[in-house]
Amino acid sequence: MKKILSILIIVTTSALAQVTFDANFESGNINTATTTDSINYEVTTREDIGGRWFYFRISGVLNKYLRVHVTNSD
């Protein structure tokens, strides 16, 4: 059964900046990031023998309202 964690993020960048998800750093754990509109994003984490966790960063979100659903890949 997939677990879903919803995160509501309200932060303040340029309204024209593109939202970017990044896990290209040590211990970064993100498999995919998709969106259906400018507010809702779904992030899938990679499988890990150490349990369920996530570690990534989001940029281009200043002055934007986002809803991020984190799901596990198992």
N, CA, C and O atoms as a CHARMM CRD file, in Angstrom:
* protein
*
  296
    1    1 MET  N      0.83900  -1.17700   0.00000 PROA 1      0.00000
    2    1 MET  CA     0.00000   0.00000   0.00000 PROA 1      0.00000
    3    1 MET  C      0.88300   1.24000   0.00000 PROA 1      0.00000
    4    1 MET  O      1.81200   1.35400   0.80000 PROA 1      0.00000
    5    2 LYS  N      0.59000   2.14700  -0.88900 PROA 2      0.00000
    6    2 LYS  CA     1.36900   3.38000  -0.96100 PROA 2      0.00000
    7    2 LYS  C      0.93800   4.34000   0.13000 PROA 2      0.00000
    8    2 LYS  O     -0.25000   4.49800   0.41100 PROA 2      0.00000
    9    3 LYS  N      1.91000   4.96500   0.73000 PROA 3      0.00000
   10    3 LYS  CA     1.66100   6.00500   1.72000 PROA 3      0.00000
   11    3 LYS  C      1.77500   7.34700   1.02100 PROA 3      0.00000
   12    3 LYS  O      2.65100   7.53600   0.17700 PROA 3      0.00000
   13    4 ILE  N      0.90800   8.26800   1.36200 PROA 4      0.00000
   14    4 ILE  CA     0.94000   9.59900   0.76700 PROA 4      0.00000
   15    4 ILE  C      1.08200  10.62800   1.87400 PROA 4      0.00000
   16    4 ILE  O      0.37200  10.58400   2.87900 PROA 4      0.00000
   17    5 LEU  N      1.99700  11.54000   1.67700 PROA 5      0.00000
   18    5 LEU  CA     2.22000  12.63100   2.61300 PROA 5      0.00000
   19    5 LEU  C      1.97800  13.92200   1.85700 PROA 5      0.00000
   20    5 LEU  O      2.62200  14.17400   0.83900 PROA 5      0.00000
   21    6 SER  N      1.07200  14.73100   2.33300 PROA 6      0.00000
   22    6 SER  CA     0.78900  16.01400   1.68700 PROA 6      0.00000
   23    6 SER  C      1.52000  17.11400   2.43100 PROA 6      0.00000
   24    6 SER  O      1.47100  17.19900   3.65800 PROA 6      0.00000
   25    7 ILE  N      2.19000  17.94500   1.67200 PROA 7      0.00000
   26    7 ILE  CA     2.91500  19.06900   2.23800 PROA 7      0.00000
   27    7 ILE  C      2.37900  20.33600   1.59600 PROA 7      0.00000
   28    7 ILE  O      2.33300  20.44500   0.37000 PROA 7      0.00000
   29    8 LEU  N      1.98400  21.26900   2.39900 PROA 8      0.00000
   30    8 LEU  CA     1.52300  22.55200   1.89600 PROA 8      0.00000
   31    8 LEU  C      2.66200  23.54300   2.06300 PROA 8      0.00000
   32    8 LEU  O      3.13400  23.77900   3.17500 PROA 8      0.00000
   33    9 ILE  N      3.09900  24.11800   0.95700 PROA 9      0.00000
   34    9 ILE  CA     4.23900  25.02000   0.97900 PROA 9      0.00000
   35    9 ILE  C      3.80200  26.39100   0.49500 PROA 9      0.00000
   36    9 ILE  O      3.29300  26.53800  -0.61600 PROA 9      0.00000
   37   10 ILE  N      4.00200  27.37400   1.32900 PROA 10     0.00000
   38   10 ILE  CA     3.75700  28.75300   0.91800 PROA 10     0.00000
   39   10 ILE  C      5.04800  29.52200   1.19300 PROA 10     0.00000
   40   10 ILE  O      5.42900  29.72200   2.34700 PROA 10     0.00000
   41   11 VAL  N      5.70100  29.94000   0.14100 PROA 11     0.00000
   42   11 VAL  CA     6.93400  30.70700   0.27200 PROA 11     0.00000
   43   11 VAL  C      6.88400  31.88800  -0.67900 PROA 11     0.00000
   44   11 VAL  O      5.98900  31.98800  -1.51800 PROA 11     0.00000
   45   12 THR  N      7.82700  32.75700  -0.54500 PROA 12     0.00000
   46   12 THR  CA     7.74300  33.90700  -1.38800 PROA 12     0.00000
   47   12 THR  C      8.92900  34.01300  -2.31500 PROA 12     0.00000
   48   12 THR  O      9.94800  34.25000  -1.66600 PROA 12     0.00000
   49   13 THR  N      9.32000  33.84000  -4.69900 PROA 13     0.00000
   50   13 THR  CA    10.17500  34.31500  -5.78000 PROA 13     0.00000
   51   13 THR  C      9.33600  34.98600  -6.81600 PROA 13     0.00000
   52   13 THR  O      8.14200  35.23000  -6.64000 PROA 13     0.00000
   53   14 SER  N      9.94300  35.25300  -7.81200 PROA 14     0.00000
   54   14 SER  CA     9.23700  35.83300  -8.94400 PROA 14     0.00000
   55   14 SER  C      8.12100  34.90600  -9.39400 PROA 14     0.00000
   56   14 SER  O      8.31900  33.69600  -9.50100 PROA 14     0.00000
   57   15 ALA  N      6.96600  35.46300  -9.65300 PROA 15     0.00000
   58   15 ALA  CA     5.82300  34.65800 -10.09600 PROA 15     0.00000
   59   15 ALA  C      6.08500  34.01000 -11.44300 PROA 15     0.00000
   60   15 ALA  O      5.37200  33.08200 -11.82600 PROA 15     0.00000
   61   16 LEU  N      7.08800  34.47700 -12.16800 PROA 16     0.00000
   62   16 LEU  CA     7.39500  33.92200 -13.47800 PROA 16     0.00000
   63   16 LEU  C      8.41800  32.79300 -13.42000 PROA 16     0.00000
   64   16 LEU  O      8.64400  32.12700 -14.43000 PROA 16     0.00000
   65   17 ALA  N      9.03600  32.56200 -12.27800 PROA 17     0.00000
   66   17 ALA  CA    10.05800  31.53000 -12.16100 PROA 17     0.00000
   67   17 ALA  C      9.43600  30.14000 -12.26900 PROA 17     0.00000
   68   17 ALA  O      8.31800  29.90900 -11.80900 PROA 17     0.00000
   69   18 GLN  N     10.17400  29.22500 -12.88100 PROA 18     0.00000
   70   18 GLN  CA     9.71900  27.85100 -13.03400 PROA 18     0.00000
   71   18 GLN  C     10.02100  27.07300 -11.75900 PROA 18     0.00000
   72   18 GLN  O     11.10500  27.20700 -11.19000 PROA 18     0.00000
   73   19 VAL  N      9.07400  26.26500 -11.31200 PROA 19     0.00000
   74   19 VAL  CA     9.26900  25.42000 -10.14000 PROA 19     0.00000
   75   19 VAL  C     10.16800  24.25600 -10.54200 PROA 19     0.00000
   76   19 VAL  O      9.91600  23.58600 -11.54300 PROA 19     0.00000
   77   20 THR  N     11.22300  24.01700  -9.75400 PROA 20     0.00000
   78   20 THR  CA    12.18500  22.96500 -10.04900 PROA 20     0.00000
   79   20 THR  C     12.39800  22.10200  -8.81500 PROA 20     0.00000
   80   20 THR  O     12.64100  22.61900  -7.72500 PROA 20     0.00000
   81   21 PHE  N     12.30600  20.78300  -8.98700 PROA 21     0.00000
   82   21 PHE  CA    12.59700  19.82300  -7.93200 PROA 21     0.00000
   83   21 PHE  C     13.98800  19.27100  -8.19200 PROA 21     0.00000
   84   21 PHE  O     14.32500  18.95000  -9.33100 PROA 21     0.00000
   85   22 ASP  N     14.80300  19.15800  -7.14000 PROA 22     0.00000
   86   22 ASP  CA    16.18300  18.70700  -7.30300 PROA 22     0.00000
   87   22 ASP  C     16.56400  17.76300  -6.17600 PROA 22     0.00000
   88   22 ASP  O     16.32200  18.04800  -5.00300 PROA 22     0.00000
   89   23 ALA  N     17.16600  16.63400  -6.54300 PROA 23     0.00000
   90   23 ALA  CA    17.71900  15.71100  -5.55900 PROA 23     0.00000
   91   23 ALA  C     19.09400  15.24100  -6.02300 PROA 23     0.00000
   92   23 ALA  O     19.55800  14.16700  -5.64100 PROA 23     0.00000
   93   24 ASN  N     19.73400  16.05900  -6.85000 PROA 24     0.00000
   94   24 ASN  CA    21.03600  15.71100  -7.39000 PROA 24     0.00000
   95   24 ASN  C     22.13800  16.17100  -6.43700 PROA 24     0.00000
   96   24 ASN  O     22.97200  17.01100  -6.77600 PROA 24     0.00000
   97   25 PHE  N     22.11600  15.59800  -5.24000 PROA 25     0.00000
   98   25 PHE  CA    23.12700  15.86300  -4.22800 PROA 25     0.00000
   99   25 PHE  C     23.17900  14.63800  -3.33200 PROA 25     0.00000
  100   25 PHE  O     22.29400  13.78400  -3.39500 PROA 25     0.00000
  101   26 GLU  N     24.20400  14.54500  -2.50200 PROA 26     0.00000
  102   26 GLU  CA    24.37400  13.35500  -1.67300 PROA 26     0.00000
  103   26 GLU  C     23.14400  13.11500  -0.80100 PROA 26     0.00000
  104   26 GLU  O     22.66700  14.01900  -0.11400 PROA 26     0.00000
  105   27 SER  N     22.64600  11.90000  -0.84100 PROA 27     0.00000
  106   27 SER  CA    21.46700  11.43700  -0.10300 PROA 27     0.00000
  107   27 SER  C     20.15900  11.97600  -0.65600 PROA 27     0.00000
  108   27 SER  O     19.10700  11.74200  -0.06000 PROA 27     0.00000
  109   28 GLY  N     20.18800  12.69000  -1.77900 PROA 28     0.00000
  110   28 GLY  CA    18.94200  13.13200  -2.40500 PROA 28     0.00000
  111   28 GLY  C     18.10600  11.92100  -2.78600 PROA 28     0.00000
  112   28 GLY  O     18.63500  10.94500  -3.31800 PROA 28     0.00000
  113   29 ASN  N     16.80100  11.97400  -2.52000 PROA 29     0.00000
  114   29 ASN  CA    15.95800  10.79900  -2.73500 PROA 29     0.00000
  115   29 ASN  C     14.65900  11.20000  -3.41400 PROA 29     0.00000
  116   29 ASN  O     13.63900  11.39700  -2.75300 PROA 29     0.00000
  117   30 ILE  N     14.70100  11.31800  -4.73000 PROA 30     0.00000
  118   30 ILE  CA    13.49300  11.60200  -5.49000 PROA 30     0.00000
  119   30 ILE  C     13.58500  10.81500  -6.79800 PROA 30     0.00000
  120   30 ILE  O     14.63200  10.79100  -7.44500 PROA 30     0.00000
  121   31 ASN  N     12.50000  10.18300  -7.17300 PROA 31     0.00000
  122   31 ASN  CA    12.46400   9.41400  -8.41000 PROA 31     0.00000
  123   31 ASN  C     11.82500  10.23900  -9.52100 PROA 31     0.00000
  124   31 ASN  O     12.42400  10.43000 -10.57900 PROA 31     0.00000
  125   32 THR  N     10.61100  10.72700  -9.28200 PROA 32     0.00000
  126   32 THR  CA     9.92000  11.54800 -10.27600 PROA 32     0.00000
  127   32 THR  C      9.20400  12.70500  -9.59200 PROA 32     0.00000
  128   32 THR  O      8.84400  12.62900  -8.41700 PROA 32     0.00000
  129   33 ALA  N      9.00900  13.75900 -10.34000 PROA 33     0.00000
  130   33 ALA  CA     8.18700  14.88700  -9.90400 PROA 33     0.00000
  131   33 ALA  C      7.31400  15.26900 -11.08900 PROA 33     0.00000
  132   33 ALA  O      7.82200  15.62300 -12.15300 PROA 33     0.00000
  133   34 THR  N      5.99900  15.19900 -10.90600 PROA 34     0.00000
  134   34 THR  CA     5.06700  15.51900 -11.98500 PROA 34     0.00000
  135   34 THR  C      4.04800  16.53500 -11.49000 PROA 34     0.00000
  136   34 THR  O      3.87600  16.72500 -10.28600 PROA 34     0.00000
  137   35 THR  N      3.38200  17.17900 -12.42500 PROA 35     0.00000
  138   35 THR  CA     2.36800  18.16200 -12.06800 PROA 35     0.00000
  139   35 THR  C      1.18000  18.05300 -13.01200 PROA 35     0.00000
  140   35 THR  O      1.32500  17.67600 -14.17500 PROA 35     0.00000
  141   36 THR  N      0.01000  18.38600 -12.49600 PROA 36     0.00000
  142   36 THR  CA    -1.19300  18.43300 -13.32700 PROA 36     0.00000
  143   36 THR  C     -1.60800  19.87400 -13.58400 PROA 36     0.00000
  144   36 THR  O     -2.35100  20.15500 -14.52400 PROA 36     0.00000
  145   37 ASP  N     -1.12700  20.78100 -12.74900 PROA 37     0.00000
  146   37 ASP  CA    -1.39700  22.20700 -12.90800 PROA 37     0.00000
  147   37 ASP  C     -0.30900  22.98600 -12.18300 PROA 37     0.00000
  148   37 ASP  O      0.67800  22.39500 -11.74300 PROA 37     0.00000
  149   38 SER  N     -0.46400  24.27500 -12.05200 PROA 38     0.00000
  150   38 SER  CA     0.59800  25.09900 -11.46500 PROA 38     0.00000
  151   38 SER  C      0.66200  25.02500  -9.94400 PROA 38     0.00000
  152   38 SER  O      1.55400  25.62400  -9.34100 PROA 38     0.00000
  153   39 ILE  N     -0.25900  24.30700  -9.31100 PROA 39     0.00000
  154   39 ILE  CA    -0.29100  24.22300  -7.85100 PROA 39     0.00000
  155   39 ILE  C      0.03900  22.82800  -7.33900 PROA 39     0.00000
  156   39 ILE  O      0.79400  22.69300  -6.37700 PROA 39     0.00000
  157   40 ASN  N     -0.50800  21.79300  -7.95900 PROA 40     0.00000
  158   40 ASN  CA    -0.39500  20.41600  -7.46000 PROA 40     0.00000
  159   40 ASN  C      0.76900  19.66200  -8.10000 PROA 40     0.00000
  160   40 ASN  O      0.90100  19.59900  -9.32300 PROA 40     0.00000
  161   41 TYR  N      1.60600  19.09400  -7.23500 PROA 41     0.00000
  162   41 TYR  CA     2.77100  18.32300  -7.67100 PROA 41     0.00000
  163   41 TYR  C      2.75900  16.98200  -6.96100 PROA 41     0.00000
  164   41 TYR  O      2.36700  16.89200  -5.79700 PROA 41     0.00000
  165   42 GLU  N      3.19000  15.93900  -7.66000 PROA 42     0.00000
  166   42 GLU  CA     3.34200  14.62200  -7.04200 PROA 42     0.00000
  167   42 GLU  C      4.78900  14.19100  -7.18800 PROA 42     0.00000
  168   42 GLU  O      5.33900  14.16200  -8.28900 PROA 42     0.00000
  169   43 VAL  N      5.39400  13.85600  -6.05500 PROA 43     0.00000
  170   43 VAL  CA     6.78600  13.43400  -6.01300 PROA 43     0.00000
  171   43 VAL  C      6.81800  11.97600  -5.57500 PROA 43     0.00000
  172   43 VAL  O      6.19300  11.60200  -4.58300 PROA 43     0.00000
  173   44 THR  N      7.55100  11.15700  -6.32300 PROA 44     0.00000
  174   44 THR  CA     7.74200   9.75300  -5.96600 PROA 44     0.00000
  175   44 THR  C      9.18800   9.57500  -5.53100 PROA 44     0.00000
  176   44 THR  O     10.11000   9.99500  -6.23100 PROA 44     0.00000
  177   45 THR  N      9.38500   8.95300  -4.37500 PROA 45     0.00000
  178   45 THR  CA    10.73500   8.73000  -3.87400 PROA 45     0.00000
  179   45 THR  C     11.26200   7.39000  -4.35800 PROA 45     0.00000
  180   45 THR  O     10.49200   6.51000  -4.74300 PROA 45     0.00000
  181   46 ARG  N     12.56500   7.24400  -4.33500 PROA 46     0.00000
  182   46 ARG  CA    13.20200   5.97600  -4.70600 PROA 46     0.00000
  183   46 ARG  C     13.05000   4.96900  -3.57400 PROA 46     0.00000
  184   46 ARG  O     12.93500   5.33500  -2.40400 PROA 46     0.00000
  185   47 GLU  N     13.05100   3.69700  -3.94700 PROA 47     0.00000
  186   47 GLU  CA    13.04700   2.64700  -2.92900 PROA 47     0.00000
  187   47 GLU  C     14.35900   2.70600  -2.16100 PROA 47     0.00000
  188   47 GLU  O     15.40700   3.04100  -2.71400 PROA 47     0.00000
  189   48 ASP  N     14.28100   2.37300  -0.87800 PROA 48     0.00000
  190   48 ASP  CA    15.47600   2.39200  -0.05100 PROA 48     0.00000
  191   48 ASP  C     15.32600   1.33500   1.02300 PROA 48     0.00000
  192   48 ASP  O     14.26800   1.22600   1.64300 PROA 48     0.00000
  193   49 ILE  N     16.37200   0.55400   1.25300 PROA 49     0.00000
  194   49 ILE  CA    16.29000  -0.49400   2.26700 PROA 49     0.00000
  195   49 ILE  C     16.23100   0.08700   3.67200 PROA 49     0.00000
  196   49 ILE  O     15.88100  -0.61400   4.62100 PROA 49     0.00000
  197   50 GLY  N     16.57000   1.35600   3.80900 PROA 50     0.00000
  198   50 GLY  CA    16.56900   2.00800   5.11200 PROA 50     0.00000
  199   50 GLY  C     15.20700   2.50600   5.55600 PROA 50     0.00000
  200   50 GLY  O     15.09600   3.13200   6.61000 PROA 50     0.00000
  201   51 GLY  N     14.17800   2.24500   4.78300 PROA 51     0.00000
  202   51 GLY  CA    12.83900   2.69300   5.16800 PROA 51     0.00000
  203   51 GLY  C     12.32600   3.79100   4.26000 PROA 51     0.00000
  204   51 GLY  O     12.91300   4.08200   3.21700 PROA 51     0.00000
  205   52 ARG  N     11.23500   4.39000   4.66700 PROA 52     0.00000
  206   52 ARG  CA    10.59600   5.43900   3.86700 PROA 52     0.00000
  207   52 ARG  C     11.05200   6.81300   4.32900 PROA 52     0.00000
  208   52 ARG  O     10.94200   7.15200   5.50800 PROA 52     0.00000
  209   53 TRP  N     11.55900   7.59100   3.40100 PROA 53     0.00000
  210   53 TRP  CA    12.02600   8.93100   3.70600 PROA 53     0.00000
  211   53 TRP  C     12.13500   9.70500   2.40500 PROA 53     0.00000
  212   53 TRP  O     12.08300   9.11400   1.32600 PROA 53     0.00000
  213   54 PHE  N     12.28200  10.99800   2.49300 PROA 54     0.00000
  214   54 PHE  CA    12.49600  11.81300   1.30700 PROA 54     0.00000
  215   54 PHE  C     13.43200  12.96500   1.64800 PROA 54     0.00000
  216   54 PHE  O     13.46700  13.45200   2.77800 PROA 54     0.00000
  217   55 TYR  N     14.18800  13.38500   0.64100 PROA 55     0.00000
  218   55 TYR  CA    15.13600  14.47900   0.82000 PROA 55     0.00000
  219   55 TYR  C     15.35700  15.10900  -0.55000 PROA 55     0.00000
  220   55 TYR  O     16.00100  14.51200  -1.41300 PROA 55     0.00000
  221   56 PHE  N     14.83200  16.29900  -0.75000 PROA 56     0.00000
  222   56 PHE  CA    14.98100  17.00900  -2.01300 PROA 56     0.00000
  223   56 PHE  C     14.76800  18.48700  -1.76400 PROA 56     0.00000
  224   56 PHE  O     14.34400  18.88900  -0.68100 PROA 56     0.00000
  225   57 ARG  N     15.06300  19.29700  -2.77400 PROA 57     0.00000
  226   57 ARG  CA    14.83100  20.73400  -2.63800 PROA 57     0.00000
  227   57 ARG  C     13.95500  21.20700  -3.79700 PROA 57     0.00000
  228   57 ARG  O     13.93400  20.60700  -4.87200 PROA 57     0.00000
  229   58 ILE  N     13.24200  22.28700  -3.54800 PROA 58     0.00000
  230   58 ILE  CA    12.37100  22.88700  -4.55100 PROA 58     0.00000
  231   58 ILE  C     12.80500  24.34100  -4.70800 PROA 58     0.00000
  232   58 ILE  O     12.96900  25.05800  -3.72100 PROA 58     0.00000
  233   59 SER  N     12.98700  24.76800  -5.94800 PROA 59     0.00000
  234   59 SER  CA    13.34200  26.16600  -6.19400 PROA 59     0.00000
  235   59 SER  C     12.31400  26.79600  -7.12600 PROA 59     0.00000
  236   59 SER  O     11.52400  26.09600  -7.76000 PROA 59     0.00000
  237   60 GLY  N     12.33100  28.10300  -7.20000 PROA 60     0.00000
  238   60 GLY  CA    11.39000  28.83700  -8.04000 PROA 60     0.00000
  239   60 GLY  C     10.00800  28.93000  -7.42400 PROA 60     0.00000
  240   60 GLY  O      9.00900  28.97100  -8.14200 PROA 60     0.00000
  241   61 VAL  N      9.93900  28.96400  -6.10200 PROA 61     0.00000
  242   61 VAL  CA     8.64000  28.93600  -5.42700 PROA 61     0.00000
  243   61 VAL  C      8.29700  30.21300  -4.66100 PROA 61     0.00000
  244   61 VAL  O      7.26400  30.27500  -3.99400 PROA 61     0.00000
  245   62 LEU  N      9.12800  31.20200  -4.74800 PROA 62     0.00000
  246   62 LEU  CA     8.86100  32.43700  -4.02500 PROA 62     0.00000
  247   62 LEU  C      7.54800  33.06000  -4.50100 PROA 62     0.00000
  248   62 LEU  O      7.33100  33.20300  -5.70500 PROA 62     0.00000
  249   63 ASN  N      6.68100  33.42700  -3.57500 PROA 63     0.00000
  250   63 ASN  CA     5.35300  33.99900  -3.84100 PROA 63     0.00000
  251   63 ASN  C      4.40600  33.03700  -4.55700 PROA 63     0.00000
  252   63 ASN  O      3.47600  33.47400  -5.23400 PROA 63     0.00000
  253   64 LYS  N      4.63300  31.74500  -4.41400 PROA 64     0.00000
  254   64 LYS  CA     3.75900  30.74500  -5.02900 PROA 64     0.00000
  255   64 LYS  C      3.16800  29.84300  -3.96200 PROA 64     0.00000
  256   64 LYS  O      3.77200  29.61700  -2.91300 PROA 64     0.00000
  257   65 TYR  N      1.99000  29.33700  -4.24200 PROA 65     0.00000
  258   65 TYR  CA     1.29400  28.38700  -3.38300 PROA 65     0.00000
  259   65 TYR  C      1.42800  27.02500  -4.04800 PROA 65     0.00000
  260   65 TYR  O      1.03900  26.86800  -5.20500 PROA 65     0.00000
  261   66 LEU  N      1.97800  26.02300  -3.33200 PROA 66     0.00000
  262   66 LEU  CA     2.15700  24.68000  -3.87700 PROA 66     0.00000
  263   66 LEU  C      1.52600  23.65100  -2.95800 PROA 66     0.00000
  264   66 LEU  O      1.49100  23.82700  -1.74000 PROA 66     0.00000
  265   67 ARG  N      1.03600  22.59100  -3.54600 PROA 67     0.00000
  266   67 ARG  CA     0.61000  21.41400  -2.78300 PROA 67     0.00000
  267   67 ARG  C      1.42600  20.25300  -3.32700 PROA 67     0.00000
  268   67 ARG  O      1.32400  19.91200  -4.50600 PROA 67     0.00000
  269   68 VAL  N      2.24300  19.64200  -2.46200 PROA 68     0.00000
  270   68 VAL  CA     3.13000  18.55800  -2.87000 PROA 68     0.00000
  271   68 VAL  C      2.68000  17.27500  -2.18600 PROA 68     0.00000
  272   68 VAL  O      2.58300  17.21300  -0.96100 PROA 68     0.00000
  273   69 HSD  N      2.40500  16.25000  -2.99200 PROA 69     0.00000
  274   69 HSD  CA     2.05900  14.92300  -2.48100 PROA 69     0.00000
  275   69 HSD  C      3.29200  14.04700  -2.66500 PROA 69     0.00000
  276   69 HSD  O      3.76500  13.85600  -3.78500 PROA 69     0.00000
  277   70 VAL  N      3.81000  13.51300  -1.55700 PROA 70     0.00000
  278   70 VAL  CA     4.98100  12.64300  -1.61400 PROA 70     0.00000
  279   70 VAL  C      4.50100  11.21200  -1.48900 PROA 70     0.00000
  280   70 VAL  O      3.85000  10.85500  -0.50700 PROA 70     0.00000
  281   71 THR  N      4.82300  10.38100  -2.48800 PROA 71     0.00000
  282   71 THR  CA     4.45000   8.96900  -2.45300 PROA 71     0.00000
  283   71 THR  C      5.71200   8.13300  -2.53100 PROA 71     0.00000
  284   71 THR  O      6.71600   8.54600  -3.11300 PROA 71     0.00000
  285   72 ASN  N      5.64500   6.95600  -1.94000 PROA 72     0.00000
  286   72 ASN  CA     6.77100   6.03400  -1.99400 PROA 72     0.00000
  287   72 ASN  C      6.66500   5.16900  -3.23400 PROA 72     0.00000
  288   72 ASN  O      5.57000   4.92100  -3.73800 PROA 72     0.00000
  289   73 SER  N      7.78800   4.71800  -3.71400 PROA 73     0.00000
  290   73 SER  CA     7.81800   3.94600  -4.94900 PROA 73     0.00000
  291   73 SER  C      7.53600   2.46700  -4.73400 PROA 73     0.00000
  292   73 SER  O      7.53400   1.70400  -5.70000 PROA 73     0.00000
  293   74 ASP  N      7.30000   2.04100  -3.50100 PROA 74     0.00000
  294   74 ASP  CA     7.05800   0.60700  -3.27500 PROA 74     0.00000
  295   74 ASP  C      5.62500   0.21700  -3.50000 PROA 74     0.00000
  296   74 ASP  O      5.27100  -0.95200  -3.34900 PROA 74     0.00000
